[in-house]
Amino acid sequence: MPTIYHYPLCPFSRSVRLMAGEYGIAFDWVEEKAWDRREEFLHLNPAGTLPVLVTDAGAAICGNTTIFEYIEEAGLVPGISSSLMPADPVARADTRRVIAWFDRKFDDEVTRNLLTEKVDRRFTSHEHGGGPPNGAAVRAGLANIRYHLRYIGFLAARANWLSSDAITYADLCAAAHLSCIDFLGDVPWAEDEGAKAWYARIKSRPSFRPLLSDQVRGITPPGHYADLDF
């Protein structure tokens, strides 16, 4: 069985977990703490980032979007009626654009400022940048997330989902980032009802349930985190 190295509060890992749940694909999931910089893991991915899929033949497929493409192109998607990537070329392009918004822009402006500072630095050695959170970075993340929520509300208002009338990889990537921040209790859901309604819909899908039961040592998520009717 293919193996995926991941970490519970890594948004890129979470998007792959959501993909596997949506498609019903079985993997052997191995938790990897990237900050440990294990030599064996660095042999698989010299960049030291997650997630990494190792095929039955031993090939290492690194990164969430690369894994998405591999799953689609290798014909590993089960016989289902719909794909997480739209068939229309323009819709596919917009899906990729929204993925990039969250995996690059949201990650730069929110995820790194909150998740990296509050979680990763706690467990990382001083030699590799560990230590107390940077207060300025945390404040920037808390400020930046507000306009991202408004943008999610805008996207959700123009179609059933963020880039299409059907759920796509764009929704999975957006939800993966937001769920990590929500685990910390740092999403101001009252800022945009449209964003909150979209998140409630994706949060209620069966693929999301494993994320709601995640546990991280030393961090307790807020009560609404696993509540489908938050």
Secondary structure, 3 states (H helix, E strand, C coil): CCEEEECCCCHHHHHHHHHHHHHCCCCEEEECCHHHCCHHHHHHCCCCCCCEEECCCCCEEECHHHHHHHHHHCCCCCCCCCCCCCCCHHHHHHHHHHHHHHHHHHHHHHHHHHHHHHHHHHHCCHHHCCCCCCHHHHHHHHHHHHHHHHHHHHHHHHCCCCCCCCCCHHHHHHHHHHHHHHHCCCCCHHHCHHHHHHHHHHHCCHHHHHHHCCCECCECCCCCCCCCCC
